[in-house]
């Protein structure tokens, strides 16, 4: 079956809520990630992006349990996520992020936030920024997506940890230099903190 997912924010919001409730009912650890996690923590709302994370070890079980709840779950050619379709809208459930398997500690650091009247775990701001910077490369370096998120989350982020965990990525280094020059974030020798934001 070929799906033509709608991309209106209303559809995405409804899909986000339905999949979040379904994931909660599975009892499997998960967290809202990506653009809507940034939005939940005070950033701009995305137009075409709903992502959840589950641990790689739970991915198969999560997909099966969501199917049992009547959701349309499909495995695309990519081996790092599965897709959930609800009422024509698409949600990605990732079990690898930035090339690495999702591990339980990242999910444990998520904090509960009320998103669209549904309480759900949302990825910590520091982890969100690390993931956004870690995926930057020659093929994908859209600063229009990265800079507003970093600016919105800046006071919730442990920037020293971001620098440490992205130091091998020259694109991430360039973004951090730009943020430093724009006085959005503390410099590499200034203190920073992670207050985790709403929730």
MIFI-496639 format. One record per residue (C-alpha): residue number from 1; residue in one letter; x negated, y negated, z. Coordinates in steps of 0.05 Angstrom, whole numbers. Each point is the difference from the previous one (the first is absolute). Example, Ala and Ser with C-alpha at 12.3 -4.5 7.8 and 13.67 -1.06 7.14 Angstrom:
1_A_-246_90_156;
2_S_-27_-69_-13;
END
This chain:
1_X_0_0_0;
2_X_-26_-69_-18;
3_X_15_-54_51;
4_X_6_-73_-15;
5_X_-9_-30_69;
6_X_32_-67_13;
7_X_-46_-53_27;
8_X_48_-50_31;
9_X_-18_-17_72;
10_X_70_21_22;
11_X_-10_70_-28;
12_X_-70_5_29;
13_X_24_-22_69;
14_X_55_53_0;
15_X_-49_53_-23;
16_X_-49_-21_54;
17_X_53_7_54;
18_X_27_67_-25;
19_X_-69_32_-6;
20_X_-23_-28_67;
21_X_61_30_35;
22_X_-10_66_-36;
23_X_-74_2_20;
24_X_18_-15_72;
25_X_48_59_-1;
26_X_-56_47_-23;
27_X_-39_-13_63;
28_X_-64_-7_-41;
29_X_-47_-58_15;
30_X_4_-54_-53;
31_X_-9_-74_-10;
32_X_25_-54_-46;
33_X_-59_-24_-42;
34_X_-16_-43_-61;
35_X_36_-63_-18;
36_X_61_11_44;
37_X_-44_13_61;
38_X_-33_-67_-14;
39_X_69_-31_-6;
40_X_22_31_66;
41_X_-60_-33_33;
42_X_14_-69_-29;
43_X_-26_2_-71;
44_X_35_-12_-67;
45_X_53_51_-22;
46_X_-23_43_-58;
47_X_42_9_-63;
48_X_-14_72_-19;
49_X_-34_38_56;
50_X_24_44_57;
51_X_-54_45_30;
52_X_-1_47_59;
53_X_-59_39_27;
54_X_0_71_28;
55_X_-59_41_21;
56_X_-27_44_-56;
57_X_12_61_43;
58_X_74_-18_5;
59_X_13_-19_-72;
60_X_30_66_-24;
61_X_44_7_61;
62_X_23_-72_-6;
63_X_20_9_-73;
64_X_39_64_16;
65_X_37_-32_58;
66_X_19_-61_-41;
67_X_27_46_-54;
68_X_41_36_52;
69_X_31_-67_18;
70_X_24_-7_-71;
71_X_-53_-48_-26;
72_X_-29_8_-69;
73_X_-74_16_10;
74_X_-48_7_-58;
75_X_-74_16_-5;
76_X_-34_-44_-53;
77_X_-66_19_-34;
78_X_-37_-40_52;
79_X_-22_44_58;
80_X_1_-53_54;
81_X_74_-15_8;
82_X_71_24_-14;
83_X_59_-43_-21;
84_X_69_-5_30;
85_X_58_-26_-42;
86_X_63_-26_33;
87_X_56_-35_-38;
88_X_-48_-14_-57;
89_X_-54_-33_42;
90_X_-68_32_10;
91_X_-41_7_64;
92_X_-72_25_2;
93_X_-21_45_57;
94_X_-76_1_1;
95_X_-43_51_35;
96_X_-65_-29_-26;
97_X_-16_-74_1;
98_X_-60_-35_-31;
99_X_-26_68_-21;
100_X_-1_31_69;
101_X_49_47_34;
102_X_48_-34_47;
103_X_-20_20_71;
104_X_44_2_62;
105_X_-40_-55_37;
106_X_21_-51_-53;
107_X_72_19_12;
108_X_-9_-1_75;
109_X_-24_-73_-5;
110_X_65_-20_-35;
111_X_48_-39_44;
112_X_76_2_0;
113_X_32_-60_-34;
114_X_72_-13_-17;
115_X_4_-4_-76;
116_X_67_-14_-31;
117_X_34_20_65;
118_X_-36_67_2;
119_X_-56_12_51;
120_X_-59_35_-33;
121_X_-75_6_8;
122_X_-37_-52_-42;
123_X_-74_5_-17;
124_X_-44_-45_43;
125_X_-21_-65_-34;
126_X_-74_18_3;
127_X_13_67_-35;
128_X_43_-35_-52;
129_X_-55_-48_-18;
130_X_-53_55_-1;
131_X_42_40_-49;
132_X_14_-60_-44;
133_X_-74_-18_-4;
134_X_-24_72_-7;
135_X_38_12_-65;
136_X_-30_-61_-35;
137_X_-42_19_-60;
138_X_-18_-20_-71;
139_X_66_29_-23;
140_X_42_-32_55;
141_X_-19_-66_31;
142_X_64_-41_3;
143_X_-16_-54_50;
144_X_70_-29_-8;
145_X_25_62_37;
146_X_-56_3_52;
147_X_-11_-72_22;
148_X_72_-17_22;
149_X_3_64_41;
150_X_-66_-15_34;
151_X_21_-72_14;
152_X_66_22_30;
153_X_-30_53_44;
154_X_-64_-36_18;
155_X_14_-10_75;
156_X_21_73_8;
157_X_-63_30_-30;
158_X_-65_24_30;
159_X_-44_-30_-54;
160_X_-64_30_28;
161_X_29_69_-11;
162_X_24_-19_-69;
163_X_-71_-22_-18;
164_X_-31_63_29;
165_X_47_48_-37;
166_X_-3_-35_-67;
167_X_-74_-19_-1;
168_X_-16_49_-57;
169_X_51_-32_-47;
170_X_-28_-62_-35;
171_X_69_-22_-21;
172_X_24_1_72;
173_X_-63_-38_20;
174_X_16_-53_-52;
175_X_71_-7_26;
176_X_-25_-8_72;
177_X_-50_-53_-23;
178_X_56_-37_-35;
179_X_45_5_62;
180_X_-58_-25_42;
181_X_-13_-59_-46;
182_X_74_-17_1;
183_X_-2_2_76;
184_X_55_53_1;
185_X_-39_49_42;
186_X_-57_-4_50;
187_X_-70_6_-29;
188_X_-40_65_10;
189_X_-31_-25_65;
190_X_63_-30_30;
191_X_47_38_47;
192_X_66_28_-27;
193_X_57_37_30;
194_X_56_49_-17;
195_X_65_-20_33;
196_X_41_49_-44;
197_X_54_-50_-16;
198_X_75_11_9;
199_X_22_59_42;
END
